[in-house]
Each structure stands twice: as structure tokens, then as C-alpha cells.
């Protein structure tokens, strides 16, 4: 993340001191100049020649001097209604410092077109696809469990649902009006920054710390998305660098287009069940990968998981080896309890693969 210069002016000295301390603790790459006295603040603006990227100020610290200075982003720290007639966007000041900083940086990136200041990871973002040609294999349960295990390990995780009809609407149900509908629209718009739109629309699951986006307003919107547009969502969200891991929960269909998204993934978790129908589909999938010469490119990313079984019953399908077996338990039988039941065994097996 590049260094960024921020001025914060607020007459409430206790609030200002607490906010500045919290922001400096969260992000070492921001330089903050703070003022609780209006005269000192205005004098600093008029006398200094430094270029400031962001100015945050309370309404009672406003001066026409603010209008005259070229600063990339100016926002009002508001605790209620503000009277600037839309001149400057208001920012709710009374919330967690991390949330406030994130909104400010998103606004800054949107205004300047630069997303480098949003990057929060040192080693890059990993995209983990959860895909299976086998319907009913426990794919979504595995995706949620993977996101939870990674988040519990202290990693910053985003869950993206690319199913045709989301099965996690009640599990991940945020309070904002944002949804995947906005992300889908951005992916169809040539000049839009899709990764930035994802950051604007995301919410955080309170109990697990997993970030997510509300389901689209209409399930039919997914069917209107092309594979290249879904790939763009994954790629541009990865490029933002806000996450350690992005878990992409994909649908169970099989066609050439599915490889557009799979190509973005570094790891692909592929669950199947211990029954003939499941085995047949896995055999066909392995054969197809070989026929279209994707066994090396896609096959090497696949981690085959025999799901809800006491032991591995098939060691391989064609050129694909089965690597993990996850035993069935009450948690895995009921997706509604996935975040609140005991799934330590499954989580530890997933983490042994991913970390």
C-alpha cells in the first residue's frame, strides 16, 4: 500500500484522539495530521505546501478555505444531518475505525481511479474455487466450512456465491441494500472497476468475520452472466488485494464456460459422495479433462474430497487422485448450523491442505 496523507479536523478532542490512535494502529501506511482547534486547522491549510490526499472534517470546522484547496477527497465527519447541500459527502463518524477507514479509502479509490491504497495483503490474494460436477455433493457446505476455517485462522476471507440460485441467503443476509446485482451490472460495464464495486457492496458476518455480498435481487440475473463476466469479478476482486483468500462457491453445471472461472483459481476443492451416480460423474469429468487437454492445467489444482464418508472408497478417477475424506456429522447434515456446530475434524483437514 502506498503512503497516503490525511487531515482530520474535529472539535471533539477526545473523539479525535481516539480516532487517530485507532487509525494509526490499523494502518501504518497512512500519515495523519489532526486538529481540534479551527484556527490552527485553517492556518495549517493555508501555510503548508504539502499535497494532501484526504480531508475529513466536522461541520463546525468548515471554512471557505477548504473549498479553495486542491485535495483529492473531502468528506464531512457527521453525527447527524449536515447542511452542505451535497457539496461534500457525509461520513458517519461514530462506528469502528476500521469501517470508517475502509469507506474513506473506497471513496478515494473511486474518485481517483487508483486502487493501490486498498491493498491489505502482503503475499497476494488466493482464489479458492469450490466446484463439483456432482450435484448434492455438499459443495456449498464445504465452501462455507472452508471460509470459516480460514477466517478462524486469522486470514481475511471473502465468500463469493456463483451458484445459479444461492442456497446461503439466510446464512449470509446483510443489513445493507447492496447486493450482487450491483456487482453483476459492474461486470457488464466496460469501464467499471468491478473489484471496487465488490468492496463497496460487501458486508461482514458478525460471528465469523467472513465478508460476503447479499444475493442478487433476482435469481435470474445469474443466468444472464457470461463466463467471462464471472471471471472478471473474480480477477478484479483478486487484483484489489484486500483479502488473503477469496472462496468462490460455483454451481455444479458442466460446460466449457466453467473453465473461465476455474482458470482464475489457485486451488479447486472438488467434493463427491460414495455412490455410483457420483462415481460415474467424476469418471466422466476426469475423462473430459483429459480429452480437452486440461488435465495438466486444471487437474493439478483439483483437490478431490470424498465427502460425508468414513473412509476413502475410491483412490482415483482417471488421472485425478482422491486426497481427503471428510466424515459425516450432524453439522454437515444441516447447513443452517454450519457456523455454530462442532466441525473441527472437517475444518482441520481442510486447513491441512490450504495452509
Buried (B, 14 or more C-beta within 10 A) or exposed (E): BEEBBBBBBBBBEEBBEEBBEBBEEBBEEBBBBBBBEBEEBBEBBEEEEEEBBBBBBBBEBBBEEBEEEEBBBBBBBBBEEBEEEEEBBBBEBEEEBBEBBBBBBBBBBBEEEBBEBBBBBEEEBBBBBBBBBBEBBBBBBBBBBBBBBBBBBEBBBBBBBBBBEBBBEEBBEBEEEBBBBBBBBBBBEEEBBBBBBBBBBBBBBEEBBBBBBBBBEEEEBBEEBEBEBBBBBBBBBBBBBBBBBBBBBBBBEBEEBBBBBBBBBBBBBBBBBBEEEBBEBBBBBBBBBBEEEBBEEBBEBBBBBBBBBEEBEBEEBBEBEBBBBBBBBEBBEEBEBBBEBEBEEBBEBBBEBBE
